[in-house]
Amino acid sequence: MEYFVWSASPIAFSLGPIHVFWYGILFASSIIFGLEFMKWAFKLEKKDETAIDSLFLYAVIGIVVGARLGHCFFYEPEFYLAHPLKILAVWEGGLASHGGGLGAILALYFGTKKYKVEFLWLIDRLIIPTAFFGFLVRMGNFMNSEIVGTRTDVPWAIIFSKVDSFPRHPAQLYEAFSYLIIFFILLSIYKLSKAKVRVGLMFGLFLTLIFSARFLIEYVKVAQADYDTSFLMMSTGQALSIPFFLVGLGFIVWSLKK
């Protein structure tokens, strides 16, 4: 069987010695989309828009810092504890979605206190573009030929020529399109309810759907942690997904009872 061979360059274009990567373009695009979505949501619900830019800056900083620290300490703790300055080398790659989510939530908690915005109201709206953010970031991983899947002989397997010559599950695409579907589900609920959804429900749905998808896709993803996780009987990504999933279920139940 002949498989599709993926050999695209991760560099979109170059300006002399400066290289612009697809990952960076997609990451930046997702941030811009998120900002514009939140401006639209604030206008739709007639909320004060003056705090949007500042709160979004809190979210971006929380995502980047949390995702970087999450990668360093969830997946490669031994290396980064031995080389702490390498934690700052974000350009070398290494961001973890679990850490990014945690970082954004913590940053926005403090931001909403400062700017007098209801925390859960904001989170319920922000998770919609966050799902689209996940889609674009995983497409960036695909362009980089990273976060590849395990070897397989399924007809849609892809050979990532920059990795090896074996057909593999396109795990990045599985995640990307799962997140895109979740984005449209959340957006539809938000629009059909005329933005009057129960407090905490959207956040709960987001966590349960995203981390259910992440848990299942981990079965066909090459292990990312640089330590043995056999004692867990699951991957690091799966272990980290369980508490997020449970918190999501808790928010759904709390929201429906409230």
Rosetta silent file (secondary structure, phi, psi, omega in degrees, C-alpha in Angstrom):
SEQUENCE: MEYFVWSASPIAFSLGPIHVFWYGILFASSIIFGLEFMKWAFKLEKKDETAIDSLFLYAVIGIVVGARLGHCFFYEPEFYLAHPLKILAVWEGGLASHGGGLGAILALYFGTKKYKVEFLWLIDRLIIPTAFFGFLVRMGNFMNSEIVGTRTDVPWAIIFSKVDSFPRHPAQLYEAFSYLIIFFILLSIYKLSKAKVRVGLMFGLFLTLIFSARFLIEYVKVAQADYDTSFLMMSTGQALSIPFFLVGLGFIVWSLKK
SCORE:     score description
SCORE:     0.000 S_00000001
   1 L     0.000  135.565  176.697    0.000    0.000    0.000 S_00000001
   2 L   -93.117  132.240 -178.702    1.251    3.470   -0.859 S_00000001
   3 L  -109.104  156.396  176.496    0.861    6.046    1.864 S_00000001
   4 E   -68.074  131.764 -179.744    0.764    9.818    1.726 S_00000001
   5 E  -104.784  123.241 -179.224    4.214   11.233    2.439 S_00000001
   6 E  -103.183  116.186 -177.406    4.357   14.487    4.401 S_00000001
   7 L  -136.135   20.468 -177.149    7.581   16.419    3.865 S_00000001
   8 L   -62.490  148.534  177.326    6.475   20.062    4.020 S_00000001
   9 L   -77.491  138.966  176.853    8.880   22.619    5.428 S_00000001
  10 L   -72.608  -10.554 -179.604    7.883   24.111    8.795 S_00000001
  11 E   -90.530  123.086  179.119    9.134   27.490    7.484 S_00000001
  12 E   -74.874  -47.613  176.543    6.452   29.544    5.734 S_00000001
  13 E  -162.874  166.347 -178.645    8.895   32.125    4.331 S_00000001
  14 E  -127.478  142.810  173.572   12.219   33.780    5.095 S_00000001
  15 E  -119.403   88.633 -174.373   13.323   37.405    5.201 S_00000001
  16 L    66.064 -125.480 -179.757   17.082   37.133    4.945 S_00000001
  17 L   -80.798   -5.894 -177.252   18.276   35.345    8.098 S_00000001
  18 E   -91.986  124.216  178.756   14.829   35.586    9.704 S_00000001
  19 E  -106.206  131.667  176.850   12.591   32.536    9.304 S_00000001
  20 E  -106.216  119.157 -174.679    8.840   32.761    9.815 S_00000001
  21 E   -92.952  149.641  176.293    7.359   29.407   10.809 S_00000001
  22 H   -58.375  -39.209 -179.366    3.890   28.110   10.055 S_00000001
  23 H   -58.313  -45.328  179.993    3.474   27.304   13.746 S_00000001
  24 H   -63.888  -40.225  179.080    4.083   30.942   14.669 S_00000001
  25 H   -63.648  -45.529 -178.733    1.658   32.204   12.021 S_00000001
  26 H   -67.752  -38.990  178.476   -1.075   29.822   13.169 S_00000001
  27 H   -63.017  -47.522 -179.871   -0.449   30.585   16.856 S_00000001
  28 H   -63.998  -39.599  179.529   -0.639   34.349   16.222 S_00000001
  29 H   -62.022  -38.625 -179.653   -3.750   33.918   14.052 S_00000001
  30 H   -67.200  -35.597  177.758   -5.498   32.036   16.848 S_00000001
  31 H   -66.153  -44.645  179.684   -4.725   34.842   19.302 S_00000001
  32 H   -63.891  -42.216  178.497   -6.119   37.483   16.913 S_00000001
  33 H   -60.945  -44.042 -179.702   -9.214   35.365   16.272 S_00000001
  34 H   -61.066  -41.789  179.496   -9.784   34.972   20.006 S_00000001
  35 H   -63.975  -45.855 -179.022   -9.527   38.715   20.597 S_00000001
  36 H   -66.481  -35.974  177.779  -11.967   39.522   17.788 S_00000001
  37 H   -63.649  -43.967 -178.384  -14.383   36.841   19.007 S_00000001
  38 H   -66.738  -35.044  175.411  -14.411   38.275   22.519 S_00000001
  39 H   -63.138  -40.225  177.906  -15.032   41.795   21.175 S_00000001
  40 H   -64.839  -42.943 -179.359  -17.996   40.380   19.260 S_00000001
  41 H   -65.125  -41.349  178.591  -19.317   38.579   22.365 S_00000001
  42 H   -62.566  -42.215  179.327  -18.999   41.713   24.519 S_00000001
  43 H   -66.875  -42.972 -179.338  -20.912   43.752   21.916 S_00000001
  44 H   -58.261  -39.002 -176.939  -23.561   41.050   21.494 S_00000001
  45 L  -101.231   11.599  175.366  -24.271   41.021   25.226 S_00000001
  46 L    54.681   48.288  177.229  -23.840   44.770   25.647 S_00000001
  47 L   -99.650  156.609  177.831  -20.926   44.476   28.069 S_00000001
  48 L   -65.490  120.538 -174.351  -18.317   47.133   28.795 S_00000001
  49 L   -89.304   -2.037 -172.801  -15.559   46.577   26.236 S_00000001
  50 L   -64.670  -26.553 -175.536  -12.878   48.695   27.908 S_00000001
  51 L   -93.265   -2.903 -173.301  -11.299   45.763   29.734 S_00000001
  52 H   -57.867  -52.802 -175.368  -11.118   43.351   26.770 S_00000001
  53 H   -59.223  -43.478 -179.098   -7.569   44.129   25.616 S_00000001
  54 H   -66.153  -44.099  179.785   -6.143   43.977   29.131 S_00000001
  55 H   -66.024  -35.787  179.454   -7.938   40.739   30.010 S_00000001
  56 H   -69.023  -32.987  175.806   -6.886   39.171   26.750 S_00000001
  57 H   -64.169  -40.420  175.012   -3.288   40.072   27.508 S_00000001
  58 H   -57.078  -45.646 -177.334   -3.682   38.246   30.843 S_00000001
  59 H   -63.464  -44.962 -178.243   -4.992   35.208   28.947 S_00000001
  60 H   -63.135  -45.701  178.996   -2.163   35.190   26.386 S_00000001
  61 H   -62.024  -42.304  179.286    0.520   35.519   29.062 S_00000001
  62 H   -62.587  -40.767  179.666   -1.175   32.779   31.100 S_00000001
  63 H   -64.128  -50.867 -175.418   -1.335   30.459   28.080 S_00000001
  64 H   -65.071  -49.151 -178.619    2.297   30.930   27.035 S_00000001
  65 H   -65.015  -46.288 -179.345    3.781   30.774   30.549 S_00000001
  66 H   -64.230  -42.370 -179.338    1.533   27.911   31.634 S_00000001
  67 H   -65.401  -38.942  179.823    2.074   25.917   28.434 S_00000001
  68 H   -68.411  -47.827  179.572    5.848   26.313   28.667 S_00000001
  69 H   -64.942  -35.618  178.486    6.066   25.391   32.348 S_00000001
  70 H   -62.051  -45.049  178.738    3.640   22.539   31.750 S_00000001
  71 H   -62.570  -46.730 -175.955    5.840   21.070   29.033 S_00000001
  72 H   -61.747  -43.056 -172.307    9.014   21.476   31.069 S_00000001
  73 H  -100.490  -18.329  175.214    7.711   19.910   34.275 S_00000001
  74 H   -86.290  -35.618 -170.755    5.033   17.491   33.000 S_00000001
  75 H  -112.019  -31.862 -179.208    7.054   15.971   30.172 S_00000001
  76 L  -135.923   53.042 -174.969   10.786   16.667   30.653 S_00000001
  77 H   -61.666  -39.893 -176.344   11.303   17.527   34.347 S_00000001
  78 H   -62.026  -44.055 -178.728   14.735   15.913   34.686 S_00000001
  79 H   -66.100  -47.342 -173.797   16.235   17.896   31.795 S_00000001
  80 H   -75.864  -26.694  173.448   14.787   21.283   32.761 S_00000001
  81 H   -69.928  -30.824  177.404   15.591   20.936   36.455 S_00000001
  82 H   -80.637  -25.498 -179.407   19.195   20.288   35.405 S_00000001
  83 L  -130.905   69.312 -173.461   19.127   23.190   32.887 S_00000001
  84 H   -59.540  -30.382  179.653   16.676   25.772   34.331 S_00000001
  85 H   -66.295  -23.042  178.694   17.695   28.555   31.906 S_00000001
  86 H   -67.521  -17.300  177.381   16.437   26.369   29.060 S_00000001
  87 H   -59.876  -32.951 -178.288   12.919   26.949   30.378 S_00000001
  88 H   -76.056  -15.310 -175.263   13.146   30.419   28.815 S_00000001
  89 L   -81.145   64.817 -178.161   14.064   29.025   25.378 S_00000001
  90 H   -61.802  -32.326 -178.528   10.485   28.955   24.078 S_00000001
  91 H   -63.685  -16.217  178.210   11.773   29.255   20.489 S_00000001
  92 H   -82.355   -4.086  178.581   13.212   25.750   20.790 S_00000001
  93 L    93.735  161.955  177.666    9.680   24.372   21.062 S_00000001
  94 L   114.322   85.452  176.222    7.770   22.651   23.820 S_00000001
  95 L  -132.200  136.395 -178.767    4.294   23.818   24.912 S_00000001
  96 L  -112.442  127.214 -176.411    1.766   21.693   26.807 S_00000001
  97 H   -63.180  -35.784  178.445   -1.959   22.315   26.368 S_00000001
  98 H   -60.846  -45.362  179.063   -2.770   21.207   29.934 S_00000001
  99 H   -66.465  -38.209  178.679   -0.366   23.794   31.332 S_00000001
 100 H   -62.334  -42.290  178.384   -1.637   26.448   28.927 S_00000001
 101 H   -63.546  -44.205  179.477   -5.220   25.900   30.050 S_00000001
 102 H   -63.904  -42.995 -179.565   -4.286   26.060   33.712 S_00000001
 103 H   -62.679  -43.412  179.794   -2.175   29.174   33.161 S_00000001
 104 H   -63.480  -42.871 -179.191   -4.956   31.001   31.316 S_00000001
 105 H   -62.784  -46.280 -179.752   -7.531   30.191   34.018 S_00000001
 106 H   -64.508  -43.642 -179.273   -5.274   31.407   36.831 S_00000001
 107 H   -63.388  -42.151 -178.406   -4.254   34.563   34.969 S_00000001
 108 H   -71.781  -28.715  176.852   -7.848   35.448   34.138 S_00000001
 109 H   -59.116  -46.372  179.432   -8.986   34.824   37.699 S_00000001
 110 H   -72.841  -35.068  179.366   -6.705   37.623   38.874 S_00000001
 111 H   -65.252  -41.515 -179.754   -7.471   39.761   35.812 S_00000001
 112 H   -68.803  -29.789  175.287  -11.227   39.636   36.347 S_00000001
 113 H   -64.521  -41.418 -177.658  -10.755   40.636   39.983 S_00000001
 114 H   -69.936  -40.954 -173.887   -8.831   43.714   38.892 S_00000001
 115 H  -101.121   11.357  173.724  -11.206   44.777   36.115 S_00000001
 116 L    56.485   47.559  175.880  -14.459   43.840   37.897 S_00000001
 117 L  -115.488  138.777 -178.953  -15.623   41.288   35.304 S_00000001
 118 L   -65.051  122.513 -173.281  -17.483   38.124   36.337 S_00000001
 119 H   -59.430  -53.935 -176.266  -14.932   35.317   36.086 S_00000001
 120 H   -67.543  -34.259  176.364  -17.207   32.448   35.010 S_00000001
 121 H   -59.374  -45.305 -179.138  -19.120   34.643   32.556 S_00000001
 122 H   -65.804  -46.940 -178.607  -15.832   35.478   30.834 S_00000001
 123 H   -61.363  -39.569  179.664  -14.524   31.896   30.870 S_00000001
 124 H   -58.992  -30.820  179.075  -17.801   30.588   29.406 S_00000001
 125 H   -87.577  -39.218 -173.819  -17.250   32.825   26.368 S_00000001
 126 H   -68.110  -27.516 -178.098  -13.485   32.538   26.071 S_00000001
 127 H   -68.079  -18.604  179.638  -13.478   28.748   25.804 S_00000001
 128 H   -66.663  -55.910  175.597  -15.232   28.981   22.408 S_00000001
 129 H   -67.873  -20.504  177.670  -12.272   30.588   20.571 S_00000001
 130 H   -64.616  -36.294  176.696   -9.957   28.491   22.759 S_00000001
 131 H   -63.724  -39.023  177.658  -11.251   25.360   21.006 S_00000001
 132 H   -69.385  -34.238  174.219  -10.395   26.997   17.673 S_00000001
 133 H   -57.333  -44.722  179.045   -7.007   27.911   19.141 S_00000001
 134 H   -61.210  -39.672  177.748   -6.440   24.199   19.775 S_00000001
 135 H   -60.345  -49.604 -176.867   -7.324   23.412   16.155 S_00000001
 136 H   -67.836  -37.446  179.204   -4.814   25.928   14.751 S_00000001
 137 H   -65.030  -41.871  178.900   -2.030   24.929   17.158 S_00000001
 138 H   -68.228  -31.080  173.992   -2.362   21.258   16.241 S_00000001
 139 H   -66.256  -34.320  174.462   -2.251   22.218   12.561 S_00000001
 140 H   -64.200  -39.435  175.589    0.992   24.005   13.427 S_00000001
 141 H   -63.015  -36.758  177.973    2.271   20.760   14.977 S_00000001
 142 H   -64.559  -42.358  178.309    1.342   18.990   11.743 S_00000001
 143 H   -63.166  -30.796  179.483    3.353   21.510    9.723 S_00000001
 144 L   -85.180   -3.478 -174.858    6.301   20.832   12.064 S_00000001
 145 L    54.308   45.420  179.082    5.887   17.033   11.720 S_00000001
 146 L  -124.866  168.359 -174.237    5.734   16.769   15.519 S_00000001
 147 L    54.042   50.894 -177.856    3.427   15.036   18.024 S_00000001
 148 L   -79.369  164.951  179.585    3.167   12.157   15.567 S_00000001
 149 E   -90.962  177.874  178.913    1.119    9.017   16.046 S_00000001
 150 L   -75.886  165.409  178.985    2.168    5.412   16.467 S_00000001
 151 E   -64.347  145.125 -179.119    2.946    3.127   13.538 S_00000001
 152 L  -159.274  165.793  175.252   -0.091    1.757   11.720 S_00000001
 153 L  -119.249   19.830  177.675   -1.258    0.269    8.437 S_00000001
 154 L   -65.931  150.733 -174.559   -4.630    2.059    8.218 S_00000001
 155 L   -59.079  -28.762 -177.506   -5.316    3.471    4.732 S_00000001
 156 L   -92.957   10.283  178.649   -5.133    7.088    5.902 S_00000001
 157 L   -60.252  153.509 -178.973   -1.750    6.683    7.628 S_00000001
 158 E  -124.601  139.702  173.465    0.895    9.290    6.814 S_00000001
 159 E   -95.369  114.112  177.015    4.644    8.916    6.456 S_00000001
 160 E   -88.679   96.177 -171.424    6.323   11.889    8.155 S_00000001
 161 L   -63.182  -22.377  178.226    9.542   11.869    6.168 S_00000001
 162 L   -78.631  -10.720  179.734   11.247   14.274    8.600 S_00000001
 163 L  -102.403  -58.526  176.988   10.682   11.702   11.375 S_00000001
 164 L  -167.183 -166.758 -176.178   11.176    8.297    9.700 S_00000001
 165 L  -108.631   18.264 -177.947    9.863    6.172    6.838 S_00000001
 166 L   -98.141  140.560  174.195    7.070    4.374    8.707 S_00000001
 167 E   -68.839  135.190 -175.757    3.345    5.045    8.154 S_00000001
 168 E  -134.759  159.034  171.103    1.844    6.564   11.287 S_00000001
 169 L   -64.403  131.366  174.478   -1.446    7.794   12.671 S_00000001
 170 L   -78.744   72.913 -173.197   -1.741   11.546   11.946 S_00000001
 171 H   -58.220  -35.142 -179.938   -2.445   12.190   15.639 S_00000001
 172 H   -62.257  -39.884 -179.566   -2.133   15.973   15.217 S_00000001
 173 H   -71.569  -35.371  175.472   -4.926   15.939   12.623 S_00000001
 174 H   -57.639  -48.340 -179.704   -7.123   13.742   14.826 S_00000001
 175 H   -66.384  -45.729 -176.850   -6.800   16.313   17.589 S_00000001
 176 H   -55.911  -49.742 -175.950   -7.083   19.314   15.287 S_00000001
 177 H   -75.985  -25.291  172.083  -10.363   18.230   13.719 S_00000001
 178 H   -63.992  -45.269 -179.727  -11.769   17.044   17.060 S_00000001
 179 H   -66.546  -35.135  178.765  -11.165   20.541   18.449 S_00000001
 180 H   -65.597  -41.926  177.370  -12.676   22.137   15.341 S_00000001
 181 H   -62.686  -43.800  179.553  -15.859   20.078   15.770 S_00000001
 182 H   -62.665  -38.290  176.560  -15.988   21.021   19.464 S_00000001
 183 H   -57.339  -48.081 -178.873  -15.579   24.695   18.488 S_00000001
 184 H   -67.934  -34.011  176.215  -18.645   24.511   16.227 S_00000001
 185 H   -62.596  -49.782 -178.595  -20.654   22.648   18.899 S_00000001
 186 H   -64.887  -41.695  179.315  -19.913   25.306   21.529 S_00000001
 187 H   -63.200  -40.395  179.842  -20.498   28.173   19.097 S_00000001
 188 H   -64.469  -43.541  178.446  -23.850   26.687   18.055 S_00000001
 189 H   -61.140  -43.382 -179.185  -24.993   26.314   21.668 S_00000001
 190 H   -62.548  -44.161 -177.465  -23.952   29.893   22.393 S_00000001
 191 H   -74.516  -41.150 -178.666  -25.760   31.313   19.365 S_00000001
 192 H   -67.005  -30.430  179.692  -28.900   29.164   19.651 S_00000001
 193 L   -84.883    2.837 -176.077  -29.305   30.104   23.307 S_00000001
 194 L    55.405   38.767  175.791  -28.943   33.782   22.323 S_00000001
 195 L    68.021    9.185 -178.451  -25.921   33.916   24.655 S_00000001
 196 L  -102.819   52.132  178.941  -28.130   33.163   27.695 S_00000001
 197 L   -81.437  155.341  178.538  -26.512   29.877   28.682 S_00000001
 198 L   -62.162  140.970 -179.432  -26.360   28.753   32.300 S_00000001
 199 L   -60.060  128.386  177.281  -23.275   30.001   34.123 S_00000001
 200 L    89.774  -14.564 -176.156  -20.487   27.426   34.037 S_00000001
 201 H   -68.084  -45.403 -178.686  -22.195   25.127   31.508 S_00000001
 202 H   -63.479  -41.252  178.939  -20.052   26.114   28.519 S_00000001
 203 H   -62.260  -43.535  178.904  -16.874   25.782   30.559 S_00000001
 204 H   -63.758  -43.724  178.085  -17.947   22.341   31.759 S_00000001
 205 H   -62.388  -42.713  179.363  -18.806   21.178   28.248 S_00000001
 206 H   -57.740  -50.635 -177.755  -15.504   22.467   26.942 S_00000001
 207 H   -63.326  -44.098 -177.662  -13.460   20.572   29.536 S_00000001
 208 H   -68.183  -41.579 -178.459  -15.348   17.291   29.160 S_00000001
 209 H   -71.337  -47.945 -177.462  -15.325   17.315   25.349 S_00000001
 210 H   -61.894  -47.588 -173.776  -11.754   18.517   24.846 S_00000001
 211 H   -83.246  -15.333  167.899  -10.183   16.190   27.386 S_00000001
 212 H   -68.867  -45.984  178.620  -12.306   13.198   26.355 S_00000001
 213 H   -61.812  -45.221 -178.890  -10.923   13.654   22.838 S_00000001
 214 H   -61.572  -43.176 -178.647   -7.408   14.169   24.164 S_00000001
 215 H   -60.634  -45.703 -177.299   -7.607   11.037   26.359 S_00000001
 216 H   -68.952  -41.198 -177.985   -8.746    8.825   23.476 S_00000001
 217 H   -68.548  -25.723  178.636   -6.259   10.182   20.920 S_00000001
 218 H   -58.720  -23.976  179.761   -3.392    9.559   23.353 S_00000001
 219 H   -64.053  -26.273 -178.170   -3.831    5.830   22.610 S_00000001
 220 H  -114.665   20.873 -178.644   -2.424    6.367   19.101 S_00000001
 221 E  -110.048  139.609  175.638    0.114    9.067   19.942 S_00000001
 222 L   -63.648  134.594 -178.685    3.839    8.518   20.457 S_00000001
 223 L   -56.225  133.863 -177.785    4.673    9.048   24.144 S_00000001
 224 L   -99.019  -24.923 -178.558    5.925   12.585   24.762 S_00000001
 225 L   -70.875  143.534 -179.642    7.215   12.237   28.316 S_00000001
 226 L   -93.895   22.426  177.220   10.925   11.466   28.667 S_00000001
 227 L  -135.611  163.961 -175.834   10.315    9.169   31.657 S_00000001
 228 L   -74.983  124.354  179.523    8.630    5.803   32.156 S_00000001
 229 L  -112.084   16.202 -177.480    4.864    6.094   32.715 S_00000001
 230 H   -62.871  -28.865  179.563    4.093    2.362   32.814 S_00000001
 231 H   -66.366  -21.432  178.150    3.341    2.608   36.545 S_00000001
 232 H   -83.829  -19.301 -174.726    0.410    4.863   35.647 S_00000001
 233 L    62.212   24.165  176.395   -0.913    2.339   33.107 S_00000001
 234 L  -163.559  169.284  179.977   -1.578    5.342   30.860 S_00000001
 235 L   -79.218  165.800  176.676    0.329    8.172   29.197 S_00000001
 236 H   -59.667  -42.037  179.509    1.176   11.469   30.904 S_00000001
 237 H   -60.134  -38.999  178.648   -1.326   13.214   28.620 S_00000001
 238 H   -69.552  -42.773  179.484   -4.093   10.857   29.709 S_00000001
 239 H   -61.246  -38.661  179.745   -3.247   11.196   33.405 S_00000001
 240 H   -73.638  -25.724 -177.971   -3.337   14.983   33.093 S_00000001
 241 H   -75.011  -29.828 -175.259   -6.642   14.883   31.191 S_00000001
 242 H   -59.120  -50.432  179.646   -8.582   13.019   33.905 S_00000001
 243 H   -62.696  -35.906  177.359   -8.757   15.854   36.484 S_00000001
 244 H   -63.743  -42.003  178.939   -9.765   18.367   33.782 S_00000001
 245 H   -61.925  -44.523 -179.213  -12.515   15.990   32.626 S_00000001
 246 H   -66.056  -39.621  176.058  -13.804   15.519   36.180 S_00000001
 247 H   -62.266  -40.504  178.025  -13.802   19.265   36.834 S_00000001
 248 H   -61.002  -45.192  177.312  -15.777   19.693   33.604 S_00000001
 249 H   -60.541  -40.882  179.000  -18.382   17.150   34.720 S_00000001
 250 H   -60.592  -41.849  179.839  -18.594   18.928   38.065 S_00000001
 251 H   -67.682  -36.987  178.325  -19.293   22.267   36.375 S_00000001
 252 H   -63.391  -48.059 -179.699  -22.001   20.739   34.169 S_00000001
 253 H   -62.459  -46.428  179.733  -23.807   19.205   37.170 S_00000001
 254 H   -60.453  -41.295 -177.902  -23.398   22.404   39.244 S_00000001
 255 H   -66.642  -42.194 -178.462  -24.645   24.554   36.365 S_00000001
 256 H   -71.667  -27.613  178.683  -27.746   22.445   35.715 S_00000001
 257 H   -83.440  -25.857 -173.746  -28.616   22.376   39.425 S_00000001
 258 L   -63.948    0.000    0.000  -27.965   26.085   40.003 S_00000001
